[in-house]
């Protein structure tokens, strides 16, 4: 029974720690020339042989060095560049060109001379007209093209590009919020692992006392050898759990290093000294309308707006297009940039693609379908976000309630362990009873640690889901203080 319960505790603790530190951290860049001390100072302070990291520094360093976040910023800049380029539907285009032509074509050769204003009476000789030989012609050109009317394609295209740029900006904002949330998760995972280590160290210390007590009672014929063996097996199980928890603590530290691009061989620990207890609590209710102001949902709205404008672009392809062209040419028979003669042309061109093999109709139908799809995604993801916010709120409330219950359970478990320990010493309880009570006390300590972690991460998730405002919340401040006091109490047990 003791072995079964110990195994259950071991599995539970390992699962708890794995869940807490399994945070997807993006790959980060590192400045090769940065001094090692400054790299460590980015996230915390070295005390002894341990790097104590703080939540604020972990968040700040993650936001500064996250390559995925930098990539998101680059995509935002690319979308802004597209919006700038969309002015092409309104502004003139100016082209510079230079051409060299060489031909023995009779018409072309005569035309070259005519362009250069060099035709003479001799050039009208039939023999020379029919056999002009090879003739060179150099042309330098500057041309201005000004859109006048393009069926609304320029206007809708610009509006679509502007909406896409705003969507990219909002997506980048959401990426920043996501990195911040992951940084909080990573820090709280490290705090959780360290707190579990304190719980297990206290449990091992207590179990070692049971072994010593059982050995003394066996020596005085007050207990059987089986009691000593049971106590030793139980101690061995706890020692194995402590090894696993310390390994999980090291893994949690590596996640922080990865997230913050910190290279060091020092083990990491969460520094909660700067944490101050506050009255931060899970709100009794929240406004679902505030969830709709989440940056990712606003980005979806802008994407739907862009899709609608692209449908307008597609419809514009069915209308006639009118453009103005102003062109100046310089001609020479001998030099690339010669100016033997010049000419200018001014014209207005109208084109109308009346039928393009159903391509225009297909593009309109496609654009309309993409607009509907974008609008459906807005509706669905809005409802999904409201569900996520509600779920985060319910989980945070449950975590708050579990903290209160777990605190009471810890007090009762500690008192029960004290009583049963005394009873065993007096021969009024068996070793099985003592070890069962010890296992229950260890589980109660672990439950409190987990509840405190769930509350801290739950508050951060409330903010991430849009249920509470970042400016009015300090996720985890109460839980940080409780983590610290709980760890100190566990070490003093």
Secondary structure, 3 states (H helix, E strand, C coil): CHHHHHHHHHHHHHHHHHHHHCCCCCCECCCCCCCHHHHHHCCEEEECCEEEECHHHHHHHHHHHEHHHHHHHHHHHHHHHHHHHHHHHCCCEEEEEEEEEEECCHHHHHHHHHHCCCCCHHHHCHHHHHCCCCEEEEEEEEEEEEEEECCCHHHHHHHHHHHHHHHHHHHHHHHHHHHHHHHHHHHHHHHHHHHHHHHHHHHHHHHHHHHHHHHHHHHCCCCCHHHHHHHHHHHHHHHHHHHHHHHHHHHHHHHHHHHHCCCCCCEEEECCCCCCCCCCCCCCCCCHHHHCCCHHHHHHHHHHHHHHHHHHHHHHCCCCEEEEEEEEEEEECCCCCCCCEEEEEEEEEEECCCCCCCHHHHHHHHHHHHHHHHHHHHHHHHHHHHHHHHHHHHHHHHHHHHHHHHHHHHHHHHHHHHHHHHHHHCCCCCHHHHHHHHHHHHHHHHHHHHHHHHHHHHHHHHHHHCCCCHHHCCCCHHHHHHHHHHHHHHHCC
